[in-house]
Amino acid sequence: MLTETEFYDRLAAFFDVMTDWHSRLAAEMPFLEATLARHNAREVLDCACGTGWHAIALAQRGYRVAASDISAAMIARARQNAEREGVTIPFAIARFQDLRATFRERFDAVLCLGNSFVHVLTDDAALDSLANMRDCLREDGVLILHNLNYDKRWKDKPRWFGVNAGILDGCETLIWRFADYHDDAPRSMQNGTRNTQYEPRITFNIALFTKNADGAWSADVQSTLQRSFQRTEFGDLLRRVGFSGIEFYGNLQGEAYDAARSADLVVVAEQKE
């Protein structure tokens, strides 16, 4: 089992093969920009930037953007992508818990996109992470946090996900994602007190199949642990660190959240000092 850092360091080389960024940004940027406009946000921190494409898209639209990720390999790719796209973005390697120490300035908005928060496995770490995001915001600043909808996913327990195909380093590459579900991780908090209930966790796996020059296929499987945060948990955690005006959406197109049907859980919350 890989740590979050190890997992994304290994994922960085083929991360952009996994995603049709042109289509994804076309679908997601209108809602993101509309939400930023509602909060008069022009200075943005993307704190789970991966290979940098949301930050790059915002910078190309005139926002002042800074970005961070826990993975040095992801940040290296993000810097290459930003240079190729002709934008200047200060990138940093940082955990969520270290954001305030990493960025001295405050921002109008903090983005945490791409189902990144699932790697925060304990309540204490979740509270510390969200408090750092809050502390990076100016008064009336906005947090936009995007996860999968684990209210639905934990109920349905889908095992296998679509295969992505592309060319990596001149080789045909297939990427297959799948999940294992566990309910044996001790839940640390309920109504502010410790108990013996259990919280659901997921082992997320990525299998990388590569066809080499002689036509033979090789496979490499990478796995990491995720916590399946649900809507009520996010609401409680955000209120405990001082966020208010919390809104939930079903995707990054701004559709209404439906616990039984939505693919995603998008949280929009305000920082009020």
Rosetta blueprint (number, residue, H / E / L):
1 M L
2 L E
3 T L
4 E H
5 T H
6 E H
7 F H
8 Y H
9 D H
10 R H
11 L H
12 A H
13 A H
14 F H
15 F H
16 D H
17 V H
18 M H
19 T L
20 D L
21 W H
22 H H
23 S H
24 R H
25 L H
26 A H
27 A H
28 E H
29 M H
30 P H
31 F H
32 L H
33 E H
34 A H
35 T H
36 L H
37 A H
38 R H
39 H L
40 N L
41 A L
42 R L
43 E E
44 V E
45 L E
46 D E
47 C L
48 A L
49 C L
50 G L
51 T L
52 G L
53 W H
54 H H
55 A H
56 I H
57 A H
58 L H
59 A H
60 Q H
61 R L
62 G L
63 Y L
64 R E
65 V E
66 A E
67 A E
68 S E
69 D E
70 I L
71 S L
72 A H
73 A H
74 M H
75 I H
76 A H
77 R H
78 A H
79 R H
80 Q H
81 N H
82 A H
83 E H
84 R H
85 E H
86 G L
87 V L
88 T L
89 I L
90 P L
91 F E
92 A E
93 I E
94 A L
95 R L
96 F H
97 Q H
98 D H
99 L H
100 R H
101 A H
102 T H
103 F L
104 R L
105 E L
106 R L
107 F E
108 D E
109 A E
110 V E
111 L E
112 C E
113 L L
114 G L
115 N L
116 S L
117 F H
118 V H
119 H H
120 V L
121 L L
122 T L
123 D H
124 D H
125 A H
126 A H
127 L H
128 D H
129 S H
130 L H
131 A H
132 N H
133 M H
134 R H
135 D H
136 C L
137 L E
138 R E
139 E E
140 D E
141 G E
142 V E
143 L E
144 I E
145 L E
146 H E
147 N E
148 L E
149 N L
150 Y H
151 D H
152 K H
153 R H
154 W H
155 K H
156 D H
157 K L
158 P L
159 R L
160 W E
161 F E
162 G E
163 V E
164 N E
165 A E
166 G E
167 I E
168 L E
169 D L
170 G L
171 C E
172 E E
173 T E
174 L E
175 I E
176 W E
177 R E
178 F E
179 A E
180 D E
181 Y E
182 H E
183 D E
184 D E
185 A E
186 P E
187 R L
188 S L
189 M L
190 Q E
191 N L
192 G L
193 T E
194 R L
195 N L
196 T L
197 Q L
198 Y E
199 E E
200 P E
201 R E
202 I E
203 T E
204 F E
205 N E
206 I E
207 A E
208 L E
209 F E
210 T E
211 K E
212 N L
213 A L
214 D L
215 G L
216 A L
217 W E
218 S E
219 A E
220 D E
221 V E
222 Q E
223 S E
224 T E
225 L E
226 Q E
227 R E
228 S L
229 F L
230 Q L
231 R H
232 T H
233 E H
234 F H
235 G H
236 D H
237 L H
238 L H
239 R H
240 R H
241 V L
242 G L
243 F E
244 S E
245 G E
246 I E
247 E E
248 F E
249 Y E
250 G L
251 N L
252 L L
253 Q L
254 G L
255 E L
256 A E
257 Y L
258 D L
259 A L
260 A L
261 R L
262 S L
263 A L
264 D E
265 L E
266 V E
267 V E
268 V E
269 A E
270 E E
271 Q E
272 K L
273 E L
